Amino acid sequence: MSTIIENKDSKISDDEYIKMFWVGLMDGDGSIQVNHWRNKSLQFRVIIKLSNIKSNYNMLIEIAKVIGGSVRITRGGDDVI
């Protein structure tokens, strides 16, 4: 259940703040990969790649709960995507 943040001008839920934060994170550290698979379908991935530190991992987990998607640590263990 999300909480409501109140200020004098509006009420915005935590989920809305997470979505706005995700947009900024995508703009700064994200990438979009597009693949035209066998001329039949268009596949795309939205990827955010950050250093593998606990706070980055936890942040991406919270974003994935609201936005969707999955979080994993890269093969070498250096990054979280």
N, C-alpha and C positions, 0 to 999 in steps of 0.2 A: 504494500500500500504506500503510495507516495504522499508526502506531506505538501502542504501549501505554504509557500513563502509569501508573506504579505508585505507590501510597501504601500506608500500613500497613493500610487498611481494604478497598481494592478495586483493581481494574484497570479503567481506562476508556480507550477508544481515542480518538484525536484526533477521529475522526468523531463520536463521542458528545458530545465537548465542543463541536464545531461545532453540532450539533443543539440542545444546551442553550443556546448563545449565541444561535442563531437565534430560539428561543422568546422570549428576553428582548428581542431586537431588534424582533421583531414586536409585542410588548406595548408597547414604548416608541415606535417610529417607524413601525409598520406599519399597513396597512389591508386590509380584505377587501371586495371589491366583488362584489355578487351581481346577476345579471340573469336574469329569467325570460323566455327567448327564445321568442316566439310560442306561449306556453302549452304548449310541447313539451318543452323541456329547461331545466334550471337550470345556468347558467354562473357560475363564480366565479373571481376572481383574488385572489391574495395578493400585496400590493405593499409593498415597503419603499422609501421615497424618502429619499435622503440628499444632502447637498451634494456636488457633483462635485469631489472632491479625490482624488488618486491612491490614498491609503490606503483610502478608502471604496470606490472602484471595485474595487481588488484584493481587499478583504475580501468584497464581494458575489460576485466571481468564485469565490473559494474556497468560499463557502457554496453557490453554485449547483452546484459539482462534487459536493457531498455530498447536498444536499437535492433538487436539480433546478431547472429553470427557466432563465430567461435574464436577462442584465444588459444594460441599454442606457442611453445618455446621452440626456436629454430634448432636444427640438428646440432650445431656447435654449442648451443646454450648461451650464445652471446646476446641474442635478441628475442623479443617477444612480439608476435604479430597477431 
